Amino acid sequence: MPESKVEAAAPAVMDAVRELTEIGGHLLTSAKLSALTEADRSDWARFGAHWNDLTLDNYMRDGGTYRYRRYGH
């Protein structure tokens, strides 16, 4: 990220850090996240498509076969 973009993102990042520290959570709107990551609708659609093809989580402690991974790979 070019320096000017880093500087522009700094207030949003500092707000997130402050709220996470003080209240334990932070809500980042989709518009702000898209602006910070420079992602558009097609980027989010590609990202979301990962959830359509989740694989079985083979690392369940109890050996269960009932939970699928919740992240793309």
C-alpha positions in Angstrom: 0.0 0.0 0.0 1.5 3.4 -1.0 2.4 5.7 1.9 -0.5 8.1 1.2 -3.0 5.2 1.4 -1.4 4.0 4.7 -1.8 7.5 6.1 -5.4 7.7 4.9 -6.2 4.3 6.5 -4.6 5.2 9.8 -7.6 6.9 11.5 -9.8 3.9 10.8 -7.2 1.5 12.1 -6.6 3.5 15.2 -10.4 3.6 15.9 -10.5 -0.2 15.6 -7.6 -0.6 17.9 -9.1 1.8 20.5 -12.5 0.1 20.4 -11.0 -3.4 20.5 -8.9 -2.4 23.5 -11.6 -0.5 25.4 -14.8 -2.4 24.7 -13.6 -5.6 23.1 -15.2 -5.2 19.7 -15.3 -3.0 16.6 -17.8 -2.9 13.8 -16.3 -2.0 10.4 -18.9 -1.2 7.8 -18.7 -3.0 4.5 -18.1 0.4 2.7 -15.1 1.2 5.0 -13.7 -2.3 4.6 -14.1 -2.1 0.8 -12.4 1.3 0.8 -9.5 0.1 3.0 -8.9 -3.1 0.9 -9.7 -1.5 -2.4 -12.2 -4.4 -3.0 -15.2 -4.1 -5.2 -18.3 -6.2 -5.6 -16.7 -8.7 -7.9 -13.8 -9.2 -5.4 -16.3 -9.9 -2.6 -18.2 -12.2 -4.8 -15.1 -14.2 -5.5 -14.2 -14.3 -1.8 -17.7 -15.4 -0.9 -17.6 -18.2 -3.4 -15.1 -20.1 -1.1 -17.9 -20.8 1.3 -19.8 -22.7 -1.4 -17.1 -25.4 -1.5 -16.1 -26.0 2.2 -14.1 -29.1 3.0 -14.7 -31.3 6.0 -12.7 -30.2 9.1 -10.5 -33.3 9.7 -9.0 -31.8 12.9 -12.1 -32.0 15.1 -10.9 -33.1 18.6 -13.7 -35.7 18.9 -13.2 -37.0 15.4 -16.6 -35.7 14.3 -17.6 -35.4 10.7 -20.3 -32.8 11.2 -18.4 -29.5 10.9 -16.9 -27.9 7.8 -14.1 -25.4 7.6 -15.2 -21.8 7.8 -12.4 -20.3 5.7 -11.3 -20.5 2.2 -8.0 -22.0 1.1 
